[in-house]
Amino acid sequence: MANNIHTQFHRFVSSGEKEDLLGQKGMVLWMYGLSGAGKSTIAAALERELHNEGRFVVILDGDNFRHGLNSDLGFSDEDRSENVRRVAEVAKMFASQGVIVLVGVITPKQALRELAKKVVGDSFVEIYIHASFETCASRDPKGLYAKVADGKIKQFTGKDSGFEEPDCPDLLINTEELEPSVAVKKIKTLLPGL
């Protein structure tokens, strides 16, 4: 099969030309952390602010992917890996078109974060959105932690399924200490030309 596939990227308008047109550098801001840590809240606030500044931004949200493209995947180690791979491939495609991509996916294991970085390449920025399990459970924006406590959800990250703390992310945002507006300002320092 591989012998029958011939990529055509060399014939397309280059990434650099698209970045020049948009006036920005395509990149992937990969935000990860426990459910309820604040990934989606921060991504939405950052998207709105960058949009208002004339930037072209796309959010790739983990729940949205699991509702659509990744609806065939569960939460086994193999399915989590495939979930991350698919999201990373889509993020890479957008970034190659000059788009700023905000990814919000739990990505609980270091190996999964390394997989995402390998797929995306040099435009990958790793942002750990931190809040403790207890804090996320008290927020419980989707009612998931209550279901976990009632035994209705298994393989829940941080409870039955582990979460590996990162060694050295590009940026750490502690949402127990920072408001979303402050988190947005910190993340914006990672973007060139802003």
Secondary structure, DSSP 8 states (H G I E B T S, - for coil): -GGG----GGGS--HHHHHHHHTS--EEEEEE-STTSSHHHHHHHHHHHHHHTT--EEEEEHHHHHHTTTTT--SSHHHHHHHHHHHHHHHHHHHTTT-EEEEE----SHHHHHHHHHHH-TTEEEEEEE--HHHHHHH-TTSHHHHHHTT---S-BTTTB-----SS-SEEEETTT--HHHHHHHHHTTSTT-
